[in-house]
């Protein structure tokens, strides 16, 4: 039987088309796998990249706010190395047909067939290193020394050029080598001419590599030829790791972020000691006293030139929650650093010994404080003030600080140390404050049950970009006592910060809002003074804190002459027992005689009454004892330190969920932007006292 011949093979053009289609599908699938793997490993499109703000929040009192609500989407300057969020890789364009060469057999060249949407990273790291996510790569590069990083790693490929110029790498190199002994920061306002004859300055790219180079070459002849680093923008860099830290530092402020003012504001002329105590300190309520410091010599005289004239070569300590070590700066070098810093979490000068180093700075405000704010005069205050002072200057915990930082620096949410009250006086530049009442945890902040640790965003910018929408919703809480309070403090004002209140502070300078439009000069510094204190209104909580939170006591552990935490409660009681000059009004209680009758004229022992109140329980909702932390007895109230209401969120089987698990659960359930926002770091309540 005659057999039919087999069907002819398909035309070559069809097979080529199918091959090309199959190749395209494979590339798409591989791209999806790469994205999924990086997301799982904590890199591309990950949860640590905060979404940009979308809420149209309240703009009352700001004529320009509505038209500028999208200002947060803008940035003050472009990423210096051209990095984009990893999601932009989906818009990466293939080489055009004119760029693709054809081999002799008619097939596309290997250059075209090997094209990868993340080509710069794919080719720049090679088959081994590209398996790591960018955070792991940065961790490895942190073990490389400066010369190798500059002349080796940064010259190896385009991607390593960008990775090797990650600001935190150079910051850590400088701090580990010169942090304790101090280092010089070149004045960014000095200009130098490039090859074309035009002047160039530091620019908006940060300064740590320049700082390293300037201090690595000590001779003047070498320094004379050192040029400032000028970044090269690289196309095709897709990295959330590189983009995130830049975004959290360079976003433009929305005017509506600064427009709300809900903290009580009282003119200085209307404030008296009795009113301050009864309406604010006794009720534990923040208040902004307008004009209270306008006559202080510090407010009238402190300028950059004045500070340099009295403290130019004095060394001060600066720290950051993101830096591995503190740094010692001369004031002149630190001001240069502030002018050029573009970090997500810049080093913040928070010096507790400024009065000893430069007595003139103390003289410029101490006497004026006592004369203008008598309620904070430890010598004459009727209701008792600065009771830690009975321990002596060297033996007491740290209590006063000079605070200097670049614009947009500040302090993330925290509760002030040791259950103390505080006052804060801006001297140069404005400060934006956000308060949350005791027992009401701010969005994005997750304290552990005993209060030893807290998980939160590491920078102010990350909190604003990630949790602002939730904060706006908190303003509408039906219970007005749980609503946050906000204000902007200006030079000449003094702000009272009650104990137990969560608060965050951002230095906004004087020109971040120009005519209602976000922007202004990004250079400059903010200078402020602050003191923490104990008075009759919070003494009972302080005593209870010293007994039950020994591991959270701060301000004395690194000073040999100071009373150490284990002995602080006992020594404080001993010193107070010798001081009996305060009335029972200090505790806000009625005085009664032995028969229970009211006795308004009797002087009573402040310490004894405080001890009785301390045994009864906390006077502030910021602290709730767990069974293991109750002083004296074992039947403490059960709850979570800092937020008793979180008890309802614990598992029904009675087990305590971990702090990270609660953070993830809360973020995934409340973030309406489509991506959970897990805070990036954790630290102690008292990592900063602003």
C-alpha positions in Angstrom: 0.0 0.0 0.0 1.3 3.4 -1.0 2.1 5.5 2.0 1.6 9.2 2.1 4.8 11.3 2.5 5.2 12.9 5.9 3.9 16.5 6.1 6.5 19.1 5.3 8.2 20.8 8.2 6.9 24.2 9.2 8.4 27.2 7.5 11.6 28.4 9.1 10.1 31.7 9.8 7.4 30.1 12.1 10.0 28.2 14.1 12.1 31.3 14.6 9.0 33.2 15.7 8.1 30.4 18.2 11.7 30.4 19.4 11.7 34.1 19.9 8.3 33.9 21.7 9.6 31.1 24.0 12.7 33.1 24.8 10.6 36.1 25.7 8.4 34.0 27.9 11.4 32.5 29.6 12.9 35.9 30.3 9.6 37.2 31.7 9.3 34.1 34.0 12.9 34.5 35.1 12.3 38.2 35.8 9.3 37.2 38.0 11.4 34.6 39.8 14.2 37.0 40.4 11.8 39.6 41.8 10.2 37.1 44.1 13.5 35.8 45.3 14.8 39.3 46.0 11.6 40.2 47.8 11.8 37.1 50.0 15.5 37.9 50.7 14.7 41.5 51.7 15.6 43.4 48.6 13.6 44.4 45.5 10.2 45.9 46.1 10.5 45.0 49.8 8.4 46.2 52.7 11.1 48.5 54.1 10.7 50.9 51.2 8.0 53.3 52.5 5.2 54.4 50.2 4.8 58.0 49.5 2.0 59.8 51.4 -1.5 59.8 49.8 -3.7 61.2 52.5 -5.3 64.6 51.9 -5.1 65.6 55.5 -6.6 68.6 57.3 -5.2 71.9 56.1 -7.2 74.4 58.1 -5.4 77.6 58.6 -3.0 77.1 55.7 -4.1 78.8 52.5 -1.4 77.1 50.4 -1.8 73.6 51.9 -4.5 72.3 49.6 -2.6 73.1 46.4 0.6 71.8 47.8 -0.6 68.5 49.5 1.3 66.6 46.9 4.6 68.2 47.8 5.7 65.1 49.6 6.0 63.4 46.2 8.7 65.8 45.3 12.3 65.6 46.4 14.8 68.3 47.0 17.3 66.9 44.6 17.7 63.8 42.4 19.5 60.7 43.5 23.1 61.5 43.0 24.0 58.1 41.5 20.8 57.6 39.5 19.3 54.8 41.6 15.6 54.0 41.2 13.2 51.8 43.2 13.5 48.2 42.1 9.9 48.2 40.7 11.2 50.4 37.9 12.9 47.4 36.4 9.6 46.5 34.7 10.0 49.6 32.6 13.5 48.7 31.5 13.7 48.9 27.7 15.4 46.3 25.5 18.1 47.4 23.1 16.5 48.8 20.0 16.7 46.9 16.7 19.3 49.3 15.4 21.5 48.4 18.4 21.3 44.7 17.8 23.8 43.1 15.5 23.0 40.0 13.5 25.2 37.1 13.2 26.1 35.4 9.9 23.4 32.8 10.3 20.7 35.4 10.6 20.3 34.9 14.4 20.5 37.8 16.9 24.0 38.3 18.4 24.8 36.9 21.8 24.7 40.5 23.1 21.0 40.7 22.3 20.1 37.2 23.5 21.9 37.7 26.8 20.1 41.0 27.6 18.8 41.2 31.2 16.5 43.9 32.5 18.8 44.3 35.5 21.8 44.2 33.3 24.0 46.6 35.2 23.6 44.6 38.4 23.6 41.2 36.6 26.9 41.9 34.7 28.5 44.1 37.3 28.4 41.5 40.1 29.0 38.4 38.2 27.5 34.9 38.7 28.4 34.7 42.4 27.8 38.1 44.0 24.6 38.7 42.1 23.0 35.9 44.2 23.2 38.3 47.2 20.6 41.0 47.8 21.8 44.5 48.1 21.7 44.7 51.9 23.9 41.6 52.1 26.3 43.1 49.6 26.6 46.3 51.6 27.3 44.2 54.7 30.2 42.5 52.9 31.5 45.8 51.7 31.5 47.1 55.2 34.5 44.9 55.9 36.6 46.5 53.2 39.1 49.3 54.1 38.9 52.8 52.6 41.6 52.7 50.0 40.4 49.3 48.6 36.9 50.5 48.5 37.8 53.7 46.6 40.4 52.4 44.2 39.3 48.8 43.9 35.6 48.1 44.5 34.3 51.4 43.1 36.3 50.9 39.9 35.2 47.3 39.3 31.8 47.9 37.6 29.0 50.4 37.3 26.9 48.7 40.0 29.8 48.4 42.4 30.6 52.1 41.8 27.2 52.9 43.1 27.3 50.3 45.9 30.8 51.4 46.9 29.6 55.0 47.4 26.8 54.1 49.8 27.1 56.9 52.4 26.8 54.6 55.4 29.9 52.6 54.3 32.1 55.7 54.3 30.5 57.0 57.5 31.4 53.8 59.4 34.9 53.9 58.0 35.4 57.4 59.4 33.8 56.7 62.8 35.8 53.5 63.3 39.1 55.1 62.5 38.7 58.7 63.9 35.5 58.7 65.9 37.1 58.7 69.3 40.0 61.1 68.5 38.1 63.5 66.3 38.4 64.4 62.6 38.3 67.4 60.4 35.4 68.3 58.1 36.2 70.5 55.2 34.1 73.6 54.9 31.5 72.9 52.2 31.1 76.6 51.4 34.7 76.7 50.2 34.7 76.5 46.4 37.3 75.1 44.0 37.5 75.3 40.2 37.1 72.2 38.1 38.9 71.6 34.8 36.4 73.9 33.0 37.2 76.8 35.4 33.8 76.7 37.1 33.5 76.6 40.9 32.2 73.5 42.5 31.1 73.0 46.1 30.1 70.0 48.2 26.8 69.7 46.5 23.9 67.6 47.8 25.6 64.2 47.8 26.7 63.8 51.4 30.2 64.2 52.6 31.6 61.1 54.3 33.9 60.0 51.4 35.3 63.5 51.3 35.8 63.5 55.1 37.6 60.2 54.8 39.9 61.4 52.0 40.6 64.7 53.8 41.6 63.0 57.0 43.4 60.1 55.3 46.0 62.5 53.8 47.2 64.6 56.8 49.9 66.6 54.9 48.8 70.1 53.6 50.6 69.5 50.3 48.4 66.4 49.7 45.2 68.1 50.8 45.9 70.9 48.4 45.2 68.6 45.4 42.3 66.6 46.9 39.2 67.3 45.0 35.7 66.8 46.3 33.9 63.7 45.1 31.6 64.4 42.1 29.0 61.5 41.7 28.4 60.0 38.3 24.7 59.1 37.6 24.4 55.6 36.3 21.4 54.4 34.2 19.9 51.0 35.0 20.5 50.9 38.8 17.3 49.5 40.4 17.7 49.1 44.2 15.3 49.7 47.0 18.3 49.6 49.4 20.1 52.5 47.7 16.9 54.5 46.9 15.2 54.1 50.3 17.8 55.9 52.5 18.0 58.7 50.0 14.2 59.1 49.8 13.8 59.2 53.6 16.3 62.1 53.7 15.4 64.1 50.7 11.6 64.2 50.5 10.0 67.6 50.4 7.9 68.6 53.4 4.1 68.9 52.9 2.9 72.2 54.3 0.0 70.3 55.9 2.5 68.3 57.9 3.3 71.6 59.8 0.0 73.3 59.8 -1.7 71.7 62.8 -1.2 73.2 66.3 -3.1 71.5 69.1 -0.7 71.9 72.1 -1.9 74.6 74.5 -0.1 77.9 73.8 0.1 80.4 76.6 1.8 83.9 76.4 4.6 84.2 78.9 3.0 87.2 80.5 0.0 85.1 81.4 1.9 82.2 83.0 2.5 82.1 86.8 4.1 79.4 88.9 0.8 78.4 90.4 -0.9 78.2 87.1 1.9 76.2 85.5 1.9 73.7 88.3 -1.9 73.2 88.7 -3.0 73.4 85.0 0.0 71.7 83.3 2.6 70.0 85.5 0.1 68.5 87.9 -2.2 67.4 85.1 0.8 66.1 83.1 -0.2 68.2 80.0 2.2 69.7 77.4 2.2 73.5 77.1 4.1 75.9 74.8 5.0 79.1 76.7 5.3 81.8 74.0 8.0 84.3 74.5 9.3 82.7 77.7 13.0 82.8 76.5 13.0 85.8 74.2 15.1 87.9 76.7 17.7 85.1 77.3 21.1 86.1 76.1 21.3 82.8 74.3 18.3 83.6 72.2 19.5 87.2 71.5 23.2 86.4 70.9 23.6 82.9 69.7 24.5 82.9 66.0 27.0 80.7 64.2 29.7 83.3 64.6 29.0 83.7 68.3 29.1 80.0 69.0 32.3 79.6 67.1 33.9 82.5 69.0 33.2 80.9 72.4 33.4 77.2 71.5 35.0 76.7 68.1 37.7 74.2 69.2 35.7 72.5 72.0 34.9 68.9 71.3 31.3 67.7 71.5 29.8 64.3 71.3 27.4 63.4 68.4 25.5 60.1 67.9 23.0 58.5 65.6 20.7 55.5 65.9 22.1 54.2 62.6 25.8 54.8 63.3 27.9 52.1 65.0 29.9 54.5 67.1 29.6 58.1 68.5 31.9 60.8 67.1 33.8 63.6 68.7 33.6 66.9 66.7 34.9 70.4 67.3 32.0 72.7 67.0 33.5 74.2 63.8 33.8 70.8 62.2 30.3 69.8 63.3 28.7 72.9 61.7 30.5 72.1 58.5 29.1 68.6 58.7 25.6 70.0 59.2 25.9 72.1 56.1 26.7 69.1 53.9 25.0 66.2 55.5 22.3 64.4 53.5 22.0 61.2 55.5 18.8 59.5 56.5 19.8 59.5 60.2 22.5 62.2 60.6 24.8 62.4 63.6 23.1 64.5 66.2 25.1 66.6 68.7 23.6 65.8 72.1 26.2 66.9 74.6 25.6 66.6 78.3 28.9 68.3 79.4 28.7 71.5 77.5 28.4 73.6 80.7 31.8 72.2 81.9 33.4 72.6 78.5 32.2 76.1 77.9 30.7 77.8 81.0 29.8 80.8 78.9 27.0 78.8 77.2 25.5 78.0 80.6 25.8 81.6 81.7 23.9 82.7 78.6 20.6 81.1 79.8 20.8 79.7 83.4 20.2 83.0 85.3 17.7 84.1 82.8 15.8 80.9 83.1 15.4 81.4 86.9 14.2 85.0 86.5 11.8 84.4 83.6 10.5 80.9 84.4 10.3 80.8 88.2 8.5 77.5 88.2 11.7 75.9 87.0 14.0 77.6 89.6 15.2 74.8 91.9 16.1 77.4 94.6 12.7 79.2 94.9 10.0 77.0 93.2 7.2 76.7 95.7 6.2 73.3 94.6 9.6 71.6 94.5 11.7 71.4 91.4 14.8 69.5 90.1 14.8 67.1 93.1 17.6 65.0 91.6 19.7 68.0 92.4 19.8 66.9 96.1 22.3 64.2 95.0 24.9 66.6 93.8 26.0 67.6 90.4 28.4 64.7 89.7 26.3 62.0 91.4 23.0 62.7 89.8 21.8 61.3 86.4 22.5 63.4 83.3 19.9 66.2 83.1 20.9 69.0 80.7 22.0 68.9 77.1 23.1 71.2 74.3 21.4 70.0 71.1 22.6 70.8 67.6 21.7 69.2 64.4 21.2 69.7 60.6 17.8 70.5 59.3 15.4 67.5 59.1 17.4 65.8 61.9 15.7 65.2 65.2 14.6 62.5 67.5 12.3 59.6 66.7 9.5 58.7 69.1 10.6 58.1 72.6 9.7 58.7 76.3 12.0 60.8 78.3 14.3 58.9 80.7 13.8 58.0 84.3 10.2 59.2 84.4 11.3 62.8 84.3 9.6 65.9 83.0 11.5 68.2 80.6 11.6 71.7 79.1 13.0 72.4 75.7 14.0 75.8 74.3 14.8 76.3 70.6 17.6 78.9 70.2 18.2 78.7 66.5 15.7 77.2 64.1 12.2 75.9 64.6 11.2 72.5 65.9 8.2 70.4 65.0 6.7 68.3 67.8 4.3 65.4 67.8 3.0 64.1 71.1 1.1 60.9 72.0 -0.5 60.7 75.4 0.7 58.2 78.0 -0.6 54.7 77.2 -1.3 55.6 73.6 1.4 54.1 71.4 2.1 56.1 68.2 1.6 54.4 64.8 4.7 52.5 63.8 6.0 52.2 67.3 5.9 48.7 69.0 7.2 48.6 72.6 8.0 45.2 74.2 5.7 44.3 77.2 8.3 45.3 79.8 9.4 48.4 78.0 13.0 47.3 77.6 12.9 47.5 73.8 10.9 49.3 71.1 10.7 48.6 67.4 10.2 51.6 65.2 11.5 53.3 62.1 15.1 54.4 62.4 14.6 57.8 60.8 12.1 60.6 61.0 11.7 60.6 57.2 10.7 57.0 57.2 8.0 57.6 59.8 6.5 60.5 58.0 6.4 58.7 54.6 5.1 55.4 56.1 2.8 56.3 59.0 1.5 59.8 58.3 -1.8 58.5 57.1 -2.4 56.5 60.3 -1.4 59.5 62.3 -4.0 61.6 60.6 -6.6 59.0 61.5 -5.5 59.1 65.1 -6.4 62.8 65.2 -10.1 61.7 64.8 -10.1 59.3 67.7 -13.6 59.6 69.4 -11.8 59.8 72.8 -10.2 63.2 72.7 -7.8 62.1 75.5 -6.2 59.7 73.1 -5.6 62.1 70.3 -2.1 63.2 69.4 -1.0 66.8 70.0 1.2 68.8 67.7 3.0 72.2 67.7 5.9 74.1 66.2 8.2 75.7 68.7 10.2 78.8 67.6 13.2 80.6 69.1 11.9 82.6 72.1 9.4 79.8 73.1 9.8 77.2 75.8 8.0 73.9 75.6 7.0 71.8 78.7 7.3 68.0 78.0 5.5 66.0 80.6 6.8 62.6 81.8 5.4 59.5 80.1 4.4 61.2 76.8 5.7 59.7 73.5 7.1 62.5 71.4 9.0 63.0 68.2 10.9 66.1 67.2 12.0 67.3 63.7 14.3 70.3 63.2 12.6 72.3 60.4 14.7 75.5 60.4 13.2 78.8 59.4 12.9 78.4 55.6 11.5 74.9 54.9 8.2 76.5 54.0 8.6 79.6 51.8 5.4 81.3 50.9 3.5 78.1 51.7 5.6 76.1 49.3 7.9 73.3 50.5 11.5 73.9 49.8 14.0 76.5 50.9 17.7 76.3 51.6 18.6 72.8 52.8 21.8 73.9 54.6 21.9 75.2 58.1 21.6 74.0 61.7 19.2 73.9 64.6 20.3 74.7 68.1 18.3 74.1 71.3 18.7 73.6 75.1 16.9 71.1 77.2 16.7 69.9 80.9 15.0 67.0 82.5 13.9 67.2 86.0 11.9 65.6 88.9 9.3 67.6 90.8 6.6 66.9 93.3 4.2 66.1 90.5 6.2 63.1 89.2 8.2 62.1 92.3 6.0 59.1 93.1 6.4 57.7 89.6 10.1 58.3 89.6 10.5 56.4 92.9 8.4 53.5 91.5 10.5 53.6 88.2 13.8 53.5 90.1 12.6 50.4 92.0 10.9 48.4 89.1 12.8 49.5 86.0 16.4 49.3 87.1 17.6 48.1 83.7 16.0 51.1 82.0 17.6 53.7 84.3 19.9 55.9 82.1 22.3 58.8 82.4 24.7 57.4 84.9 26.1 54.0 83.8 29.2 55.4 81.9 30.2 57.9 84.6 32.2 56.5 87.5 31.3 59.3 89.9 27.6 59.0 89.3 25.3 56.8 91.4 24.7 53.5 89.6 21.2 52.3 88.8 21.2 49.6 91.5 21.8 52.2 94.2 20.0 55.2 92.7 16.7 54.7 94.4 18.2 54.2 97.8 20.5 57.1 97.6 17.8 59.4 96.2 15.5 58.5 99.1 18.3 59.1 101.6 19.1 62.6 100.2 15.4 63.5 100.0 14.8 62.5 103.6 16.9 65.5 104.6 14.9 67.9 102.6 11.4 68.8 104.0 10.5 72.0 102.3 7.5 71.1 100.1 3.9 71.0 100.9 1.5 68.2 100.2 0.2 70.2 97.3 3.2 68.9 95.4 1.3 65.7 95.0 -2.1 67.2 94.3 -3.7 65.5 97.4 -5.8 67.0 100.2 -4.0 67.1 103.6 -5.9 65.5 106.4 -5.1 65.2 110.1 -5.1 62.0 112.2 -8.9 62.1 112.4 -9.3 62.3 108.6 -10.2 66.0 108.7 -8.8 68.3 106.0 -5.7 70.1 107.3 -4.6 72.7 104.7 -2.0 74.4 106.9 0.3 71.5 107.9 3.7 71.1 106.3 4.2 67.4 105.4 7.0 65.3 104.3 7.2 65.1 100.5 9.0 61.8 100.5 6.6 60.0 102.8 3.6 61.0 100.7 5.4 60.1 97.5 6.2 56.7 98.9 2.5 56.1 99.7 1.5 57.1 96.2 4.2 55.0 94.6 3.0 51.9 96.5 -0.6 52.5 95.3 0.5 52.4 91.7 1.6 54.4 88.7 0.3 57.9 88.4 0.9 57.9 84.7 -0.5 55.4 82.1 2.8 55.1 80.3 3.9 52.3 82.6 1.9 49.3 83.7 3.6 46.7 85.9 4.0 43.1 84.8 4.0 40.6 87.7 7.8 40.4 87.6 8.3 44.1 87.8 6.0 45.1 90.7 8.0 46.6 93.5 7.4 45.2 96.9 4.6 42.7 96.2 3.9 40.0 93.7 0.3 41.0 92.8 0.9 43.7 90.2 -1.6 44.8 87.6 -1.1 42.9 84.4 -0.5 44.8 81.2 1.9 46.1 78.7 4.4 48.9 79.4 3.5 52.0 77.4 0.2 50.8 76.1 -2.2 48.9 78.4 -4.8 48.7 75.6 -2.5 46.2 73.7 -3.6 43.5 76.1 -6.6 42.8 73.9 -4.3 42.0 71.0 -2.5 39.1 72.7 -3.4 35.5 71.7 -6.4 34.0 73.5 -4.3 31.1 74.8 -2.5 33.5 77.1 0.8 33.5 75.4 2.6 36.7 74.7 3.4 37.4 71.1 6.8 38.7 70.2 7.4 42.4 69.5 8.3 41.7 65.9 5.2 39.5 65.4 3.0 42.2 66.8 4.7 44.8 64.6 4.1 42.8 61.5 0.5 42.0 62.4 -0.3 45.7 63.1 1.4 47.0 60.0 -0.2 44.5 57.6 -3.6 45.2 59.0 -3.5 48.9 59.1 -1.4 50.0 56.2 -3.8 51.0 53.4 -1.1 51.5 50.8 -0.9 47.9 49.6 2.4 47.1 51.3 3.1 46.4 55.0 5.5 48.8 56.6 7.7 47.0 59.1 9.8 49.4 61.2 13.4 49.0 60.4 15.1 49.1 63.7 14.7 48.7 67.4 16.3 50.4 70.5 15.7 51.4 74.0 13.1 54.0 75.1 15.9 56.3 76.3 18.2 56.2 73.2 17.5 59.9 72.9 16.3 62.5 75.3 14.9 65.5 73.3 
